[in-house]
Amino acid sequence: MWLDISMGYVYLTMGTCLSLRKALDVWLDISMNNLDVWLDISMNNVRLPALSIPEPDYHGYLSKLGYVHKVWRRRYCVLKDGCLYYYTDYNSKRAIGVAHFHGYRVEPMTTGGKSHAFCLTPPDPDIRTFYFSADNESEKLKWMECLADSLGRWIKVD
């Protein structure tokens, strides 16, 4: 699941666009019914400043290809438990979005014309693929390693 809380909309990986209010109602219902503590923790982390997420798996700058406008934007990213929280910069008070990558695979990109790029491929082709680019090759390899490690700690369900 991917949640982008910028611009007053929530974009889900299936390409469905819901109003922020509807999405928050869904999240509130999940929270109030304690159906998933993990979702509650990730929603809490979205509200934290970039440098306040406890014990991140990795953090630093990445360029992320936008879902709607297909423009590369540099974001400060914090990886924690298979979730990537992204911020305008490291001083931001709260995340502008979070991507939940459970079940995704990390793969290098050799096409597309962007240097030091990699993608996160979903388990289902109908779900969004995410594209990122690091500042250099060593950062790309470090991000890919940390993402693979973070995702590898979760049980894979087929």
N, C-alpha and C positions, 0 to 999 in steps of 0.2 A: 504494500500500500504506500502511496506517496501523498503527502499532504503539503500543499503550498499555501500558506496563509497570507501571502502578499496580495495586494490589489482587491481584497474583499471576496476572493473566490477560493474554493478548495478544488484542486484537480486530483482526481483519483487515477490510478494507473490504467484503468479501463478506458480512459478518455472521457469519463463522465464529469461534467462540471456542475457543482452544486453551489448554492448560495452559502456564504459563511455561516449564516444563522442556522440553516438546515444541518450543515456538517457539525457545528458546535452542539446542536441538539442531540445528534447521534453520539458524539463523544461524551456528552454529559450523561446520556442514558447508560452508556457503557460504564462510565465512572461510578455512577450512583448505584448500579447493580453489581459492582465489583466483578464484572465478567472477565476482565483482563487487567491484572495489576501492571503488566508490562506496558500496555497502552497508556495507563495512567502515568507511569514513570516517564515515558517518552514525551507525553504532552506537557509534563512538568518541566522537562529539560528544555523544551522549546522556549519557555519563558525565562530561562536563565541566560545571563551574559555568556558570550563565547568562552571566556576563560574560567567560567564557574562550573562547567560540567565536570563532575568528579571522575577522576581516573579514566580519561578518554583513551581509546585504543590508538588514536593518532589525531593530529590536527595540523592545519596549515592551509595555504592557499591552493585552490584549484580553479580552473575555468570550467564552467558548466554550460552545456548547450541547452538553451531554453526550450521548453515544451511547446509553447504557443508561437513565439516569434522567431525561433531558430537562430538566435544570436548568442554568441559566446560571451559570458559575463564572468569576471573574476570574483570569486567568493571565498571568504574564510570558512573553512569546513572543519567540523569536529565529528570524528567517528567514535561511536560508543555503542557496543552491543548490537552490531548489525544495522544501526541507524546512522545516517549522515545528516547532521544538522548544519545548515548553511546560513551564513551571515553576510551582511554587506562588507564588514571588515572585523578585525579582532576586537575592536572597542565597542561593537554593537551590544546593546542592552538585551536584545532578544533575537532569536532566530527568525529569519524570514521564511523558512521552510524546513521540512524534514523529509527525508526519503527512507523508507523501511525496506531494506534489501534482503530480507530473509528469503532464502530459496534462489536468489540470484547467483550468477557466475561472473567472475571478474575475467575479462579478456582484453588482450592488447588490440589496438586498432592499427591497421596498416594502410587504410584508405581514408579518404575524407579531407586530406590536405592540411590537417592540424598536427603540429609537432607534439610529441610526447603524450599522445592521446590513448585512452583506454575506454572500455565500456563495461557496463554492468547489464548482463543479459538475463531476462526473467525466465522462469521455468515454463511459462506459457507464452507463445508468440503473440497472443492478443494483448499482452501486458506491455507497458512502455519499457523500452530500452533506454538507459541513461548513458550519456556521453560526457567524458571529462578530459581535461588536458592539464598536465602538470607543467611547471616552469622549466624543468629539465628532465633528462632521462633518469637520473638517479632518484629524483622525487617521484617520478612516475612509477618506478619499480618499488619504491618504499610504500606508496599508496596502495599499489596492487597487492603487495604482500600483506599489509595491515588489513585491507578489506577482506582478503581471502581468509586470514586468521580470525577476524571478527565474525565473519559469516560461518566459518567452519565450526565454531563453538555451538551452533544451534543444530537441533535435530532436524534432519531432512525427511520430509514426509512426501511420499509419491502418491 
